[in-house]
Amino acid sequence: MEKQKYAVTVAGGGSTFTPGIALMLLEHMDRFPIRKIMFYDNDAERQETVAKACEIYLKEHAPEIEFGYTTDPETAFTDIDFVLAHIRVGKYAMRELDEKIPLKYGVLGQETCGPGGIAYGMRSIGGVIEILDYMEQYSPDAWMLNYSNPAAIVAEATRRLRPNSKILNICDMPIDLEEKMANMVGLSSRKEMQVGYYGLNHFGWWHKIYDKNGNDLMPQIKEHMKANGFADALSDTNQHVDESWVHTFQKARDVYAVDPDTIPNTYLKYYLFQDYVVETSNAEYTRANEVMDGREKFVFGECERIIANGTSEGCAFEADAHATYIVDLACAIAENTQERFLLIVPNEGAVENFDRTAMVEIPCIVGCNGYEKICQGAIPQFQKGLMEQQVSVEKLTVEAWIEGSYQKLWQALTLSKTVPSARIAKLILDDLIEANKDFWTELK
């Protein structure tokens, strides 16, 4: 019997990640057959460059797939099965401000952590909710697979505002780190491991890792972490790693040392080594500048070359192997595979001694009816204390967005472990309000 074919809308059609996602979808047609791919973005000009190049590629490699791109929600979201959402409200220009404004005040500037993450969250909530509403209006049976950042704040907003919607919030960072750990212990894939993990998005820890035979892999991985962090796995698994990421993978050694009973997510360096991050940052040239000068120029240059040549022959795009988890997740829903994923879900007791309403990142089993959580038990006081502080930042940010509250956003910034005082928090907030006047609702 022929497999069902699926229709997919990529929300964020003008993203630098979109060509890699499109090629990755084509690579997995054997297990996830596609009949239609639609790109959707609110920036017509930016999307057109990416979409025209992808259209040429698809015509040459998969002419049977219906392809389109649009800024019209009804066209984008009618007759679809899945929405893959990776939107960036404000694009890299606003990311640059998210990173540089806090650094003016001696506070780290990062895309998803600290003040920058809060600012980005305030821009992202409305966009993700809008796309979710379009999907439900035009294709009520569809699922949204959301990997838009900052995932923790976005997930909390969907819990508060759309608690019954068919959305799965997922992040690729743990997947990347699990591949590195699999590499450390000589396994060919992270799928050969079974993990225990708890935390918030970009704020979690592995506490159990076994192979398929039930052998404990933690001691071996810990030896690597103690020596070199995640850097041991770099040479084999990553050909193109920016220098800033190399430092992050190396710094995980110091993050690991704070609690050698668990394996940390790399993003914890921003909360445990804030001073180091600020000292090693260049306030004039941040990660946003790296991306704009690197990946963004490369992707758009390659798209323009394909369009000018009228062919994708010799094109330098590669399928985003890192993003195969999106197909895995879609297959789990479509084919009821009951596969395990780390998802960002309402806690409701899965982490026993933590806020029931928190959006936690934990292993879940996914099938055609959604997910079932795998309980992680009680967590240590150190992690619990950090998580209580950080989840309050996320909740206050979402409350500030819902209520238009200056006070609550000031509180969120003040409570962030990355910000030294309420005075500094207020200075940063006032600058962020000015920078985001075209994106945030007015705060009172």
Secondary structure, 3 states (H helix, E strand, C coil): CCCCCEEEEEECCCCCCHHHHHHHHHHCCCCCCEEEEEEECCCHHHHHHHHHHHHHHHHHHCCCCEEEEECCHHHHHCCCCEEEECCCCCHHHHHHHHHHHHHHCCCCCCCCCHHHHHHHHHHHHHHHHHHHHHHHHHCCCCEEEECCCCHHHHHHHHHHHCCCCCEEECCCHHHHHHHHHHHHCCCCCHHHEEEEEEEECCEEEEEEEEECCCCECHHHHHHHHHHHCCHHHHHHHCCCCCHHHHHHHHHHHHHHHHCCCCEECHHHHHHHCHHHHHHCCCCCCCHHHHHHHHHHHHHHHHHHHHHHHCCCCCCCCCCCHHHHHHHHHHHHHHHCCCEEEEEEEECCCCECCCCCCCEEEEEEEEECCEEEECCCECCCHHHHHHHHHHHHHHHHHHHHHHHCCHHHHHHHHHHCCCCCCHHHHHHHHHHHHHHCCCCCCCCC
